[in-house]
Structure formats: structure tokens, C-alpha cells
Amino acid sequence: MSVTFKVAGKSKSEIKRLEAQEAAYLAELHEIVDQIFNKAYEFEWSWHRLAREACLADGTVDRLGDRTTRYPLLRTVLKLAKAVKLQVSLTAKPETVKLSELLKQRKAG
């Protein structure tokens, strides 16, 4: 079974599947997010406390916790991992993450 992610904010005719490596990278980030929220639960932290410990906005953590963020930023995930003292290593990291491309698509959507 392969995981595919679609780019948000595009019409159906414009949607392109991400490359397998990028899809694996995003899937791995989501797995790490799950681990982070499990650690926060073990610490008995609220999402507000997690946001404060990671120096992030409450809304950012809320969207990750609710799983409404489909494309988490690596720097956000790393801040959260550091807050819960979780060692993170990515095996599926693509050679280049087209962050500017994703940000443009978010603004357009």
C-alpha cells in the first residue's frame, strides 16, 4: 500500500501526486507528530503547554493535534520534538524539500 498526498488548493485537474520520496517524507513526519503527542500525553501536558514549551502558537499545535495540517513543516516538528525530549531522525528525507513551492500553494489555496 502506498501513501499518496495531494497538493491542497489546486483544482482537480491541476492536482499532481507527489513523488514517492516526498510522500514517504511526509508520512514519516506525521508518524513523528504522533510520537510527539503521545509523549506530551505521557507528561500530562495540554496542547497549550506543548505549544508553550516548543515556543509555537497554540493554533499551530491545535492544527497538528487535530490532524488538519497535511504538510507539517520540519522546523515545527523539530521544535515540538525538542520540547518533549524526543530524538528524531528522518530516513525518508528528500534531497530537496520544495518549501517555497508549498508555501506558495498554501497562499493560493
N, C-alpha and C positions, 0 to 999 in steps of 0.2 A: 504494500500500500504506500503510495507516495503522497506527500503533503504538498499541496499547491496553495499559494497565496495569490490573490489578485490585487492589483493596484486600485486603491479606493479613489473615488472621484472621477472616474472615467465612464464614458458610455459603454454599453455592452460591446459595441463594435470596436472600441478602442482598447479594451482590456487585453493585456498580454500576460501570459503566465511568466512568472519569474523563473530564472534559471534554477536548475536543481540545487546548485550550491547555495544560492541566495535563500531558497526555500528551507534548506537544511539549517542554515544560519538562523533564520527567523524562528524555526521550530525549536532550536536549541536555546535561543533567548527566552522563549516562552516557558520552556522547562525550568530555566534558571529563575524566572519570575515566580513560578510555582514553589520552588525551593525556598525562595526569599520569604514568601508569605507564610509558608509552613514554619520557618524559623521564627518569624515575628509572632506567630501564634504560640509557639513554644515559650517565647519570652513574655507572653501575655500582653503584647503591645497592640494598641489600637492602630488603625491605619493612620490616624493623626500623629500618633507617636512615631510610627515608622517614617512618615514624611519629615517630621521634625529632626529625627536622628540622622536622616540622609540629606538634610538641607534641601528638600524639594517641596514644591507646592502640594497642598492637600489634594487638589484636583488631579494632579499627575498620578499620585498614588491611588486615588479612588478609581481612576480610569483603568489603571493596571490591575487593581484588585477585582474590579467588575468585569475585566477582560474585554473592555470596549476599545482598548488600544491594540490595534492589529500589528503595528510596526514599532515596537519599543526601541528607543534609542539606546545604543550600547552604553553611553555615558550615564544614562539614568539607571540602567540595570546595575552598572558597576557601583554607583553611589549607594544604591539600596543594598547590594551585596556587602559592601564595606560596613554599612550600618549594622547589619546582623552578623558580622564577622564570618561571612561565607566566602571561602576560597573559590574563585571562579576561573575556569579555563575553557576557552571555546575551541572545539575541534573542527567545526564547520565554517569557520570564519572565511568569508570570500576574500579574494585578493584585493578587491576594491569594493567598498560599500558606497553606493551612489547616494550619499546623504543629501546632497544638494538636489538631486532628482526627486527624492522622496519628499523633501520639504516643499518643492515647487508644486508637486501633486497635491499635497495637503492643502496648500493655499488655494489652489484652483478648485478643490472639492468643497 
